[in-house]
Amino acid sequence: MIYEHAYLWIKAGQEHRFERELLSGRSILAAADGCHSVELFRDVERSGAYLLRIGWESLAHHVERFPISPQAPAFAEVVEKFFAREPELRHFDSTPVETTTDPQA
């Protein structure tokens, strides 16, 4: 499993509406093939900024399958109108680093 971290900047004054609509629309994402979880976090240092964390079965489920699914445009319709700028996306392994695999270490 992997986690998609989407850092979102929301238009000023639209934060509460964005939260309501994203939370009501997360069932769209949850219905996507390979989606395991959808969580939204407020940034405590920047007003109007959020972290959307989505658990996917694999990177392919997000970057290959999701974009061509019916859920992709449906979810975009719910959230894109609130974006002040393009989201910043990153993908992370779900397993924490506990030992190094570097043979030089």
C-alpha positions as CSV (number, residue, x, y, z in Angstrom):
1,M,0.0,0.0,0.0
2,I,1.1,3.6,-0.6
3,Y,-0.1,7.0,0.6
4,E,-0.8,9.9,-1.7
5,H,-0.2,13.2,0.0
6,A,-1.9,16.1,-1.7
7,Y,-1.1,19.5,-0.3
8,L,-4.0,21.8,-1.1
9,W,-4.3,25.6,-1.0
10,I,-7.9,26.7,-0.8
11,K,-9.3,30.1,-1.9
12,A,-9.7,32.5,1.1
13,G,-13.1,32.4,2.6
14,Q,-14.0,29.0,1.0
15,E,-12.4,26.7,3.7
16,H,-15.5,25.6,5.5
17,R,-17.4,25.0,2.3
18,F,-14.4,23.0,0.9
19,E,-14.3,20.9,4.0
20,R,-18.0,20.1,3.8
21,E,-18.0,19.2,0.1
22,L,-14.8,17.2,0.3
23,L,-16.0,15.2,3.3
24,S,-19.3,14.5,1.6
25,G,-17.6,13.7,-1.7
26,R,-15.0,11.3,-0.2
27,S,-17.3,8.4,-0.9
28,I,-16.5,9.1,-4.6
29,L,-12.8,8.4,-3.9
30,A,-13.6,5.5,-1.6
31,A,-15.4,3.8,-4.5
32,A,-12.3,4.0,-6.8
33,D,-10.5,0.7,-7.4
34,G,-7.7,0.3,-5.0
35,C,-8.6,3.2,-2.7
36,H,-8.3,2.2,1.0
37,S,-8.7,5.5,2.9
38,V,-9.4,9.2,2.5
39,E,-8.4,11.7,5.3
40,L,-8.3,15.5,5.3
41,F,-6.0,17.4,7.7
42,R,-5.9,21.2,8.3
43,D,-2.4,22.8,8.2
44,V,-1.9,24.4,11.6
45,E,0.7,26.8,10.3
46,R,-1.0,28.1,7.1
47,S,-4.6,29.2,7.0
48,G,-6.4,27.7,4.0
49,A,-3.9,24.9,3.5
50,Y,-4.7,21.2,3.9
51,L,-3.2,17.8,3.5
52,L,-5.4,15.2,1.8
53,R,-4.0,11.7,2.5
54,I,-5.3,8.9,0.4
55,G,-4.3,5.3,0.9
56,W,-4.0,3.3,-2.4
57,E,-3.4,-0.4,-3.0
58,S,-0.4,0.6,-5.2
59,L,1.0,3.5,-7.1
60,A,-0.5,2.1,-10.3
61,H,-4.0,2.3,-8.7
62,H,-3.6,6.0,-8.3
63,V,-1.5,7.1,-11.4
64,E,-2.8,4.7,-14.0
65,R,-6.2,3.4,-13.0
66,F,-7.8,6.3,-11.1
67,P,-7.3,8.9,-13.9
68,I,-9.4,6.9,-16.4
69,S,-12.0,5.9,-13.8
70,P,-15.5,7.5,-13.6
71,Q,-14.5,8.6,-10.1
72,A,-11.7,10.9,-11.3
73,P,-13.8,13.6,-13.0
74,A,-16.6,13.2,-10.4
75,F,-14.2,14.0,-7.6
76,A,-12.5,16.7,-9.5
77,E,-15.8,18.4,-10.0
78,V,-16.3,18.4,-6.2
79,V,-13.0,19.9,-5.2
80,E,-11.2,21.7,-8.0
81,K,-13.3,24.9,-7.9
82,F,-11.9,25.5,-4.4
83,F,-8.2,25.4,-5.4
84,A,-6.2,28.6,-5.1
85,R,-3.4,26.9,-6.9
86,E,-2.4,23.5,-8.3
87,P,-2.1,20.8,-5.6
88,E,1.3,19.4,-4.8
89,L,1.3,15.6,-4.9
90,R,3.7,13.1,-3.4
91,H,3.5,9.4,-2.9
92,F,4.9,7.5,0.2
93,D,5.4,3.9,1.1
94,S,3.0,2.9,3.9
95,T,5.8,0.9,5.7
96,P,7.9,3.1,8.1
97,V,11.7,3.0,7.7
98,E,13.1,1.0,10.6
99,T,16.3,-0.3,9.2
100,T,18.5,0.7,6.3
101,T,18.8,-1.6,3.3
102,D,22.0,0.2,2.3
103,P,24.8,-2.4,2.3
104,Q,27.4,0.4,2.9
105,A,25.7,1.5,6.2
